[in-house]
Amino acid sequence: MIIRPILVAAMENTYIVGSEATKECAVIDPGAESSRILAEVERLGLTVKAILNTHGHGDHVGAVAAIKEATGASYAIHQGDAEMLREDNSWMMRMVPDFRTPPEPDKFVAEGEGIEVGDGSLRVIETPGHTPGGVCYYVEGAVFTGDTLFQGSIGRSDFPGGNGRQLILSILNRLMTLPPDTRVYPGHGPSSTIGREKSSNPFLTGGRV
């Protein structure tokens, strides 16, 4: 599996996840700088088949429209965050000059669903708390956590629709049960592992999970 992170405007991590065998890929959380993302897809010799959002906040969706127009890829998000896509994100344009309002999703992802990417599959894990429709995408050895779980921290829950208790339960019950060597690829900041977060993340009771 090819995993290529790209740090875009607003210090947001976009991920290209592709199949070595079929050269198909998904783009997870394209927040900005669509030209850079598409250039890297081309450099890797990949074809974008899916655009996936972990949640609907503006810094994660700003390049969805441009990438969808350029590739014809299917766009998916959880239904719980669909309304966010229609909100006024004009403030984002001060941080992300190329921000565009995302299109209507082609489909809604749901718990346990597998998103096929070539010969691999990204499994949807529902992790509400940062947002009502927050999800993570798991493939053997890696999990893309959006703004649910970071290295040494967790997502905010004070935005509209956030729920701190729900966020902690999502992390403990859904993410901390993954194999400890699973690489955590968050929406902001450096990567980590489930084992590292389980043992040292101060928001997760200091490892007493």
C-alpha positions in Angstrom: 0.0 0.0 0.0 1.3 3.4 -0.9 0.7 6.1 1.8 1.8 9.6 0.9 1.1 12.5 3.3 1.0 16.1 2.0 1.0 19.0 4.4 -1.2 21.7 2.9 -2.4 25.1 3.9 -3.8 25.5 7.5 -1.2 22.9 8.5 -3.6 20.1 7.5 -2.5 16.6 6.5 -3.9 15.3 3.2 -3.2 11.6 2.5 -2.9 9.8 -0.8 -3.5 6.1 -0.2 -2.9 3.8 -3.2 -2.5 0.3 -4.5 1.0 -0.7 -5.8 -0.7 -3.4 -8.0 -3.5 -1.5 -9.6 -2.2 2.1 -9.3 -5.6 3.2 -8.0 -5.8 5.6 -5.0 -8.0 7.4 -2.6 -7.4 11.0 -1.4 -8.2 11.5 2.3 -9.1 14.9 3.6 -7.9 17.1 0.7 -8.0 20.4 2.6 -6.3 22.8 0.1 -3.7 23.1 -2.7 -5.4 20.8 -5.1 -2.7 21.4 -7.7 0.0 20.0 -5.3 -2.1 17.0 -4.5 -2.9 16.2 -8.1 0.8 16.7 -9.1 1.8 14.2 -6.5 -0.8 11.7 -7.7 0.5 12.1 -11.2 4.1 11.7 -10.0 3.2 8.4 -8.3 1.5 7.2 -11.4 -1.9 6.8 -9.7 -5.5 7.3 -10.6 -7.9 8.8 -8.0 -10.9 6.6 -7.5 -12.3 8.0 -4.2 -12.2 11.2 -2.2 -12.9 10.6 1.4 -13.4 12.9 4.3 -12.9 12.0 8.0 -15.2 15.0 8.9 -16.7 18.1 7.4 -14.7 21.0 8.8 -13.5 23.6 6.3 -9.8 22.9 6.6 -10.3 19.3 5.5 -12.7 19.9 2.5 -11.3 22.9 0.7 -9.8 21.0 -2.3 -12.5 18.4 -2.7 -14.3 20.2 -5.5 -11.2 20.8 -7.6 -10.0 17.2 -7.2 -13.4 15.8 -8.0 -13.6 18.0 -11.2 -10.1 17.0 -12.3 -10.5 13.2 -11.7 -14.2 12.3 -11.7 -13.6 10.4 -8.4 -16.5 9.5 -6.1 -16.8 11.7 -3.0 -17.9 10.3 0.3 -18.4 11.6 3.9 -20.5 10.4 6.8 -24.1 11.7 6.7 -23.7 13.2 10.1 -21.4 15.8 8.8 -23.1 16.4 5.4 -24.8 19.6 6.6 -21.4 21.2 7.4 -20.6 21.1 3.7 -23.3 23.7 3.1 -22.2 26.1 5.9 -20.6 29.5 5.2 -16.9 28.8 5.1 -15.9 32.3 3.8 -13.6 32.7 6.8 -11.6 29.8 5.5 -10.6 31.8 2.4 -8.3 33.9 4.6 -6.4 30.8 5.6 -6.9 28.8 2.4 -6.9 31.0 -0.7 -8.0 28.2 -3.1 -10.8 27.0 -0.8 -14.0 26.0 -2.7 -17.3 24.9 -1.3 -17.4 21.1 -1.6 -19.9 19.4 -3.8 -22.8 17.2 -2.6 -21.4 13.8 -1.7 -21.9 10.9 -4.1 -22.3 8.6 -1.1 -22.3 8.4 2.6 -19.9 6.1 4.5 -21.1 4.0 7.4 -19.6 1.9 10.2 -17.9 -1.3 8.9 -18.1 -0.4 5.3 -15.1 -1.2 3.1 -14.0 1.4 0.5 -12.2 -0.5 -2.2 -9.0 1.0 -3.5 -7.5 -1.3 -6.0 -6.6 -4.6 -4.3 -7.0 -3.0 -0.8 -9.9 -1.8 1.3 -10.3 1.1 3.7 -12.6 0.1 6.6 -14.9 2.9 8.0 -14.8 3.3 11.8 -17.3 5.7 13.2 -15.7 7.9 15.8 -18.1 10.8 16.6 -17.2 13.4 19.2 -15.1 16.0 17.3 -18.0 16.2 15.0 -21.3 14.2 14.9 -20.2 12.3 11.7 -16.5 11.9 12.4 -15.0 8.7 11.0 -11.6 7.1 10.7 -10.4 4.9 7.9 -8.4 1.7 8.7 -6.3 -0.4 6.5 -4.1 -3.1 7.9 -1.2 -1.4 9.6 -2.6 2.2 9.4 -5.5 4.3 10.5 -6.3 7.8 9.3 -7.8 9.6 12.2 -8.6 13.1 11.0 -9.1 15.3 14.0 -10.2 12.5 16.4 -6.7 11.4 17.6 -3.3 13.2 17.3 0.2 12.4 18.6 -0.1 13.1 22.3 -3.5 14.8 22.0 -7.1 14.5 20.9 -9.5 16.6 18.8 -11.4 19.5 20.1 -15.0 19.0 21.2 -16.0 22.6 21.8 -17.1 23.3 18.3 -20.9 23.1 17.4 -21.8 19.4 17.4 -18.8 18.3 19.4 -19.1 16.1 22.4 -16.1 15.5 24.7 -17.3 12.4 26.4 -18.4 10.8 23.1 -15.0 11.6 21.6 -13.1 9.9 24.5 -15.3 6.8 24.2 -14.8 6.7 20.4 -11.1 6.7 20.9 -11.0 4.2 23.7 -13.6 1.8 22.4 -12.9 2.0 18.6 -9.3 3.1 18.1 -7.4 1.7 21.1 -8.7 -1.8 20.2 -6.6 -1.8 17.0 -3.3 -3.6 17.0 -0.7 -1.5 18.9 1.7 -1.3 16.0 -1.0 0.4 13.8 0.4 3.6 12.4 -1.8 6.7 13.3 -2.0 9.3 10.5 -3.8 12.3 12.0 -5.3 15.4 10.3 -2.6 17.6 11.9 0.8 17.0 13.2 3.2 14.0 13.1 2.2 10.4 12.9 2.2 8.0 15.8 1.1 4.5 16.7 -1.9 3.1 18.6 0.5 1.6 21.1 2.3 4.9 21.7 -1.0 6.8 22.3 -2.3 4.0 24.5 0.7 4.3 26.8 1.5 8.0 26.8 -1.4 10.1 25.5 -2.4 12.2 28.6 -6.0 12.5 27.4 -6.3 8.7 27.6 -5.7 8.3 31.3 -1.9 8.0 31.0 -2.0 4.5 29.4 -4.6 3.0 31.8 -6.9 2.1 28.9 
